[in-house]
Amino acid sequence: MNKRCIMSVEAFICLLPIVWSLCVIYNIPNTKHLQTDITLLTSVFCLIKYRGWRFFRDGLRDNFFLFIFLSMTFLSSLFYAYHFLNGGHSDLPRALLLCAFYILFVPKHVFSINNLIIVVLLSSLSVFFGFFYEIVYLDNVRLGSNAINPIPYSFYVGFVLFLCLMLARVSLDEGRSKVAILLVFCSFPLFFAILYTGTRATLLAIACALIFYFLRSAMIGSKVNALWAMLFFLLMSLFLSQVPIAKNRTIETVEQLTNYSDGGAAKLRVNMWLTGIQLAGDKPWLGYSRDELQLELTNGIESGLFPAEVEPFLVHSNPHFHNQFVQFQIDSGLLGLLSMLVFVFSPLLICLFLKEKRITELILSFQIFSIVCLWFDSLYLHNHSVYLMCFFVFIVALLSEKKLRVR
C-alpha cells in the first residue's frame, strides 16, 4: 500500500505542470506566474529521481520524444535570437525551452490513459465550477474575466474540449464505452462555457471545426461520427440563441459586417491586419525591433498612410495586431512566421509521422479551430497559451505512440 501511495504521489508530481495548466491557471486568479516555476522544478525532480540522462541516451536510439525536444529547443533558440535582435518579451522562447526539457525528462511510464482521463475530467470540472462562480455567483457578463481574459479562456476551453473528444475516441477504440460516454458527456458543459465567454472568434472556430468534422466523416463513411458532429452543431446553434452574451455578440457582429463602411470593431481589426501586412512587406526577413516599429507606425499614422484608429492598439510598448500570423511576421520576420506555423501544425505533423488514425480527424478539426482563433487574436503573446499548446502536443504524441498503459 505504501509503495502504491508513493508511486501515486510521484506520478502526480510528474503530471503537475499539465494539471496546473489545464485545471488551475485559467480558473484561479494570480496563478499563471507559478507555471514556469512548477515546470522547472518538476523537470529537475524528474532529472534527479529518474536519471533523466538515461531517457536522453535512450532517445538517441528510438525515442520519438527526443525529436520533439530538439524541435522545441530549436524554436526556443530561434525566438531567443529574435528577442535579442528585436527586443520584446522572452515569454515564448522561455516557455518552449522549459516544456522541451519537461517532455524529455519526465518518464513516460508515469503516464497512462487513466491518468490523462482524470486530468481532463478535472479540467472539465474546473471549467464547470468556474462557470457557476463567475456567471451565477459573481454575475459576470462574460466567462473567463475573473482569472485571465475571455479570449484566451475560450481558447483554453477549446483545447480541453478536443482533449475530451480525443480521449473518448481512444477509449471507445479500446472497448471502454462507458468512459467514452462520460468524456463526451463532459464536453457539453465545455460548449456552454465557450458560449458564455462571448468570444466571437472562438464561436466561429468551433463552428468551422464541427462543419469540417461532419463533412470529413461523411466523406470517409463514418456515419456515427458525422451524426455526433451534426448533433453538436445543432445544439450549439440552439444554445447560441438562448445564451444572452453569445446572442448579443453574434448580433453585434452581423451589424458590424452589414455596416462595415461606417466603422466599428470589425473594420478596426481588419485595418490592424492590413497595417501589419503593409509593414511586413517593407521588412519581411528579420521583422522590426520595438523602436523601429513604433517609429514606422507613428510616421505612418501622421502621414495618413495608416488609419488613425489603430493608434491606441499599436502605438505603445506592446503592439497587438490581433492576428498571430501577422504578429509573428512583424516581430520575427519570415523565418519566425514559418517556425510558428510548424509549432501550430505540430499536432497534425505528429499524427501523420506516427501514422495515428484514431484521432486524425479530430486533430484536423483542432487545427482548423486553432487557425481561426489565431487569425483573430495574438494568443501566443500569452505564455500560458504556449504552455497549453506544448502540453497538448505532448499528449497527442503520447496517444499517437500507442504505448500507454490503461492504468
N, C-alpha and C positions, 0 to 999 in steps of 0.2 A: 504493500500500500504506500509506504513512504517513498519507494523508488518511483512509483507511478505519479505521486504528487510532485516529486522533484522534476520529473520529465515534463509534467504539465506546466509547471512554473517556467522551466527553461523554454518550452515551446511558446508560452505567452510572451516572454521577453523577446524571443526572436521575431514574433509577429507584431510586437508593439508599434513599430513605425507605421505599419499598414493599418493597424487598429486606430492609431492616433489620427491618421489622415482620413480614414473612411468614417470614423464614428465621432470624433471629438472636435476637430478644428472648425468645421462648418456649423456646428451646433452649439458650442460653448464659447462665449466671448473670451478674448485675450489668451487664447491657447495656441495660436498659429506659430508664435515665435519659438515655441518649445520643439517644433517638428525637427529642426536642424539638430538640436542637442540630442534628442531621442534617437534619431537616425545614426548620428555619430557614435553615441555611447553603445548602441546595440551592435554596430559593426565592430567596435573594439571588443565588446563582450564575446562576439562570435569568433573573432580572430584568436582570442586567448583561450576560450573554452573549447572550441572545436578545431583549433590549429588551422586557421584559415589558409595558411600557406599550402596545406595539403590539398585543399579544394582548388587552389590556383594551379598546383602541379598537375592534378588530375585533369583540370580543364585544358591543359595544353594538349591532351590526347583526344578527349572525346566529350568535353563539356560544352554544350551549346551556350551556357550562361557566360562563359568566358568571352564569346563573341559579343554578347550584349554589353558586358563590362567594357570591352575595348571600344565599342561603338559609342557608348555614353561618355567614356573618358575622352575620346576624340572630339565629340561635340562640346564637352565641357572646356577642353583646351582651346578649341576654336573660339568659343564665345568669351573665354577669358582674354584671349588675344584681342578680340574686338572691344572688350571692356577697357583694356589698357590703351588701345588705339583711339577709340572714340569717346571714352568716358561712360558715364551712366552706371546703372546698378549691376552688381555682380550676383544677384539672387539666382538667376537662371543657371549660370555655369556651376555655382556652388551646390545647388540642389541636384544637378545632373551628376556631379562628381561624388557626392555623398551617397546618392542612390546607386551609383555604379559599384562602389565598394560594399554597400549593403548587399546588393544582389550577388556579388562574388563571394563574400564571406559567410553569408547566412547558409547553414546547412539545409539542403533541400529535403532531408529526411524528416525535418520537423513539420513540413507542410503535408497536409492531407486534404482530401476532398471535404471531409467533415470540418476541419479547421477553417477552410475557406468559406464554407457554407455558414458556419457560426459567425464569422466576421461580417459577412454580407447581411445576415439576418440582424445582427446587432446594429449595423449601419442603417438598415431599413427602420428598425425601432427608434434609432436616434432621430431620423427624419420625422417619424410619426409623432414622437413626443415633442420635438421641436415645433411641429405644426400646431399642436394643441397649446403649447406655451406661448408662441408668438401670435397666432391668429385668434385663438379663443381667449386666453388669459390676458395677454398684453393688448389685444385688439389692434395689432399692427395691420396696416393695409396690405403690405407685401411680405411674403415669407422670405426669410434669409437676411432681413435687415438687422437682426439682433447681433449676430456673431461676425458676419462677413459683409456681404452685399448681395442683393437678389440675383445679380447677373452671374458671378462665379458660383453662387449657391445652386442655381438652376443647372449649371454645367456639371457640378458635383453630383446632383441628384440623377442626372442623365447617366453618369458613369455607374452609379450604384444600380440603376435600372438595368443597364446592359450586363452588369455582373450577375444580377439575379437571373436574367434570362439565359445567360451562357451556362451558369451552374445548373439551372433547371434542365437545359438541353443535355448536358453531360450526365446528370443524374438519371434522366429518362433513358439515355443510351445504356446505362449500367443496370437498368431494371429497377431503379428506385423511384417508382412513380409517385409515391406519397410525398417524398422530399421534393420532387419536381413540382407537384401541385402546390405545396407550401410556398416554394420560391415564386411561382407565378402569381399566387395569391398576394404575396408581399409586394409585387410590382405594381399593383393597383394603387395603393396609397402614394407610391412614388409619382405616378401620373398626376394625382391630386396636388402633390407638393409642387410639381413643375407649374401647374396651372396657377397656383396661388403665389408663385413668385412674380407673376405678371411679366415675365421676360419674353418679349415677342420673338426674339431670335431663336430662343430655345424651343418655344412652341412650334415655330416653323421647322426647326431642325428635327424635332420628334416626328412631326407630320411627314416630312420628306423621307425620314428613315423608315417609317411604317409603310408608306406607299411603295418604297423600293423593295422592302422585305416581302410585301404582298405580291408584287409583280415578279420578283425573283423566284419566290416559292411556287407561284403558278406556272412559271416557265419550266421549272425542273420537275414539276409534277408532284410537289409536296402539298397536297390539298389541306392537310391538318394545319401546317404552318401558315398557309395562306389564310385559312379561316381565323386563326389566332390573330394575325396581323389586322385583318378586317375588323375583328371584334374590338381590338384595342383602338383602332382608328375611329370606329363609330362611337365608342364610349368617350373618347377624347373630344369628338365633335359635340356630343351631347352635353358633357360637363362644361365645355367651353362656353356654352350659352347660359349655364347656371351659376358659374363662379363669377362674382361681380368684377373682380380686378382683371381677370382674363378676358371677360366680355368687353369691359371698357377699353382695355388696351388694344383689343382687336378692332373695335370701332374707331379708336383714335388712328390706328394705322391705316385703315381704309380711307378715312377722311384726309389724312396727310398725303396719301398717294393720289387721291382724287384732286386735291388742291395743291399739288406738288409745286406749281409755279409760284404760289403765294408764300412759300417758305414753310418752316416747321422743322421738326426733328428729322424727318426722312431726308429732306433736302440738305439739311446741315450735315448729316452723316455722309451723304454722297459727296458733298463738297470737300469734306475732310479726306475722303478716299482719293478724289481727283487731285487735291493739293499734294497728297503724299506721292501719288503716281507721277505727277509732274516733277516733283523734287527728285524722285528716284531716277527719272530719266536723265537728269543733269549730272548725277554722280552714282552710276549704277554698280560699281565694282566694290568699293570699300564702305559705302554709306557715309553718314555725316557724324561728326562729333557734335556734342551738345551745343557748343558755342557757334559752330558753323550753321547748325540747323536753326537756332534762334535768330541769327543774323539774316539768313535767307528768308525765313518766314516773316520777320519784321519788315524787311525791304520789300518783299513781295506784296504784303498787305498794304503798305503805304503807297506803293506804285499802282495798286489796283489789279495786280496780276492774280492775287489770291483773294477770295471773298473775305470781307472784314468779319463776318460772323464766326469764322473758325478761330479767331484770335484767342478767346478765353480758353479753348481746349488745347491749343497747340503752342501758344507763346507763353510758356512757363517752364519751370525746371524739369518737368516730367511730361513732355508732349504725348498725347494719347490720340492716335489716328482711328481708333475704334475699328481696326481691321488688323488681325495678327500678321497677315501676309505683307501688307503694306508696311506695318511697323518693323518687321524684320528686314525688309528691303532697305528702309531708311536707316535703321540702326546698324546693320551688319552687311549691307551690300548683297550682291547676287549669291555669293558663296554662303552667306548666313541664311538667306532665304531657302536655298536648296537643302542645306543641312536641316533647317527647321522642317521642311517637307518630309525628309527621311524620318525625323522624330515623330511627326504627326501620323505618318503612314506605317510606322513600325509594327503595330499590331497585325495589320494585314500582311506585311512582309514576313513576319514570323510564321503566321499560319501557312502561307504559301511555301516557305522554306521547309517547314516541318511536315508539310502535306496534311495538315489538320483539316478534316472535312466536317466534323460535327458542328463546329461553331463558325464556319467560314461565312455563312450568310449573315449571321448576327454581327460578325466583325465588319463585313462590308456595310451593313446598316449603321454600325457605330461610326465608321469612317465618314459616312455622309452626315451623320449627326455632328461630329466634331468639326468638319469643314464648314458647315453652315454657321455653327456657333462662332468659330474663329473668324469667319468672314465679317461678322458684325461686331466683334469686340476683340481687344488685345488681351486675351485671357491669360497668356503665359507671361504677362507682366507681374502676375501674382505668383510668388514662388510656391504657394500651397497648391496651385493648379499644376505646376511642374511635378511636384511630388506625387500628386494624384495620377498623372499620366504615366510616370515611371513605374509606379506600383501596379497600375493597370497592365502595362506591358509585361511586367514580371509575372502576373497572374495568368495572362494569355500564354506566355511561354511555358509555365508550369502545366497548364491544361493541354497545351499542344504536344508536350513531351510524352503524355500518356503514361507517365511512370508514377503518378501519385497514388499513395495508399488511400483506401477508403477512410480508415481511422488513423 
